[in-house]
Each structure stands twice: as C-alpha cells, then as structure tokens.
Amino acid sequence: MKVVAPPPQGHARIMLEPQEALHVLHPKAILAYRGAPQSREDRFMDAAGIYRKRKWIRSRLQGPSELLLGLPPGFGLEAIELEEGSDLLFDFRHVMFYSDGMTLKPRVQKLKNAWITRELTRMRFSGPGTLGILTAGGLASIDLCEEQPLYVDAASLIAFPESAQVRLAVYGNPLASQHMNVQWELRGRGPALIQSGSFDRSLPELLEKGGFLRRTLRELLPFGGVYIK
C-alpha cells in the first residue's frame, strides 16, 4: 500500500496492490476511484461503530486500485504502521481507514475519565497493518516513562498504550493549573501519539492584531476579551 498525503492540499492518494484491501470509514470522502467496479464493497458497521463514528456504512476496497480521499479543512492524514501485538488505544473519531486483516476491539474507559473527556471507549487496533489517522497538524510520538509522568492536552492525544497508567490531572503552580485545558497524566512504556495542531486558539488572534498593552488588558481585566478588541 502506498499513501501520499501532500500538505496542505486537503487530500490523500492511496494505491493498492492486487493482494491488498482497505476499509474506509468515511465512504463519502472517496472523491475518485480507479479500479474494477466490483472491487468496492460497502458494508454496514456494527452498532459500536455506528455510535462512535455516527456513520452507518464503511467501504472495503480491493487492489489493484487507486483512490483519492478528501480531507476536512485544516486536517492532514498520517499513515501509521502497527506491528502485531500493538496495544495502542486510539480515539476512533480520528481513524479514516485501516487495512484488511487488522483486528478491532473497543476498550471501556474509567467512568471518571469518560465523564470528563466524553470518551466512553477507545479502540484498540492490532496489526500488522496500516491505519490512516486524521490529525490537526502533524503527528508527534513521545515515548512514555514509568518514573516520570507525561502530561498531554486531552484534545491533542490521539493514542496511548493500553498498558499505560492514565489519570486526569493538572500540573504547575495554582495559576497554571487553573488556566490550562484538561490534561492526561501518562506513565508506562510505549509511545503516546499527539496531534500538533491543537494549539492555543487565541494565539493567531494575538499575532494578528493588538499591541502589547491591548493584549495585556484583555488578559488581566474582567471580561477584557469581550470589551477590548
């Protein structure tokens, strides 16, 4: 399988060899297809897939074929090779496709974590195979450590090992902990996959308009962001 996703054009081109097959979880994202018509087979998702993806249909495409996938504005696509026995838990909303032969198992999160992050389950994909992951920005990988925790913005965390110790936390002094987004504290072994485009949404605005004094007043005064433009 060959996946080409040149930024920032907003598309990905996938070429499949005769022995390869792919499951696309967003069939309407298929903008163009070259191959035998009978090599595309649409199937109903299971109940869990319908709930998590808000989709009823997935498409299985057999090689030799070529397809062009459209991507949401501002998102890129990363192709990840998973080895046999991988225990990474993925945010299923970010999965665009997976190669045929991979196994999928939902993993229920702790009630406290599910309530705060609104993620009841994460999906474990076992390889060998290829996953297509939608990301805001690029995809960074950081290895976990059992002794020293890694804190990750919850909105940026795409995947982490099922064997990792996970809890919700904040860090820093009281001012820092009161003004940061929800954080995952991770300990263990294996990589955490993080999308790099989930940054401070106010940063572009600060860079585009307002001098130092105006920015400072917006930050410090009550309702400064509302009244000071």
N, C-alpha and C positions, 0 to 999 in steps of 0.2 A: 504494500500500500504506500502511495506517495501522497502527501498532503502539502499543499502550497497555500499559505495564507499571507499574502503580502500586505503589510500595513501601509497606509490607512485606507485602502480601497473598499473595505467592508465586505469582502467575500473570501471564500476559500475554495480552491480547486482540488479535487480528490480523484486520483487514478487508481483503479482496482485491477489487479492481475486476475487471470482466469480462476485461480483457486481461492480467491479472497471474497469475503462478503462483509457487508457493513449494515448496522442498524441505525437509522436516522430517527431521532426522537421528535424532530420538528419537520415533518414532511413538506409543509408549505414553504420551508426555507430552500427547497430544491428549485433553483432558478433555471437550470438547464441540465440535460442528461443526454449522454451519448452511449448507446449500447442496445442490446436486444430488448424489445419491449417487455417480454416475459421475464426478464431478469429483475424486474421490480415487483415485489410482493408486499402489499400493505396488510398489516395485521392489527387486531385490537390489542391495546395494552391491558395488563392485569389491573385489578382495582387499585392497588397501591400506586401504580404508575399514573393512572388517571388522576388520583388525588394529588400527587406531588407535582406533576407536570401540567395539570389542567388540560391534558390532551387525551384524545380517545384513540388515535391512530399512530403507529410507528411504521416505518418503511424499511424493508430488507432489500438491499441491492447487491446483486451478484456480479462479479467481474467475468470477462473483461468489460469494463465500462469506465466512464468518466462523468463526474457531476460537478456542478457549480452551486455552492451554498451561499445564500445571502446571510449576512450577519447583522445584528441590531446596531444602530448608530452608536458609536463610541466603544464598541466591543471588538476584541480580537479573538482569534482561535488558536489554541495551543494543542498540539498532538502529543500525548503522553504515552510512553511505552511502559506497560505494567508487567512485571515478572510473575511467574507462577507463585502463589502463596502470598501475594501482596495483601496487606491488611489495612490499606488506606480507606478512610471513610470520606466520601465526597458529598458536597452539597449538590443534590440531584438536579436542582434548578439550573446548574451551570453545565450539565452534560449535554452536548449536542449530538454525539454519536458514539458508538462503541463497536468494535469489530466482533464478527461472529465467533462463537466458541467461548466467550467470556461468561462467567457466572456472576449473577447479581443477587445480593442478599441485603434486605433492609435491616438496620440496627436501630433499636429504640433508644433515644437519649434519656438521661435522667430527667425526672419531672421538673426539677428546678431549672435546669438548663433549657429544656423545651419551652417552658413558660416565658422565660426572659427573651430567648432568641427566636421564638416562634418556629422552631425546628423540632418536630416530634421525632423524626427519623433522619438518619443519614444512610447513604447507600455504600455498601462495600462491593467493589469490583475485584474479581480475582482473575489474573492473567493466565497464560501470556496473551497479550492483546494490546490494542490501541484505543485510547479514549480521546475524544475531541472535547476540549473544555473551553467554554466561553468565559472570557475574562475582561474586566475593565482595566486596560493597560496590559502590561506583560505579566508573566507568571514567575514568581521567585520561589526558590526552595531553600529552606533553612533547616539544618539538622537539629533535632531536639537533644537535650541533655537531661540525665536523670537527677543531677545535683542542682543545677541552676535552671530556674523556670524561664520559659519564653512567653512573653505577653504579646498577644496578637489582637488587633482590632477585629471584633466579631464579624463585621461586614466585609472584611478582607480575606477571611480564612476560607479557602476552597476545600482543603482536605488535610487530614491528620491521621496518624496511625491509631487503629482501634485499641492497641495495647497501651497507648499513652494515658497518663493521668491528666484528667481535664477538670477544670473548675472555672467558674466565673469569678473575676477578680478585677481590682483596680490596683494601681501602684503609684509610687511617688508620695509627695507631701500632701496635706489636705487640699490645697488649692488645685494641685494636679489631678487628684482623684475625683474631685467634684466637677471637673470640666472636661473629662475625657469620655469617649464612647465606651460601650461595654467591651470588656477585654476577656479573651480566653487565656487562662494560665495553663501552659502545657509542659509536662515533664515526660521523659521517656527516651525511646530510641526510634530513629527513622525520621523522615522529612515532614515538615509542615509546608503546604503549598499555599502561597499568598498572592492574591492579585494586587498589582502595584498601582492600579488606577483609582483605588478607593482612598483618596486623599481629602484633606480639609476643603470642603466645598466653598468656604469663604475665601480661600487663597486666591483664586483667579480674580475675584472682585477687588481684593486688596491690591493686587498687582496692577489692575487696570485703572482704578480711579481712587482719588483721595490722597492727600498728603499725610505726613506723619501725625500732625495734630488732629486732623479729622478722624483718622483711623483710631487714634488713642481715645478720643472722646466717645466714639461708637462702642469701643470695648469697655470703657470704665463707667460711663453714665447709665443709670437705669433707663431702659428702652432706647439706648443710644442708637442701636441699629435700626430702629423704626423711624426716629425723628431726624437723624443726621444722615444725609445721603451723600 
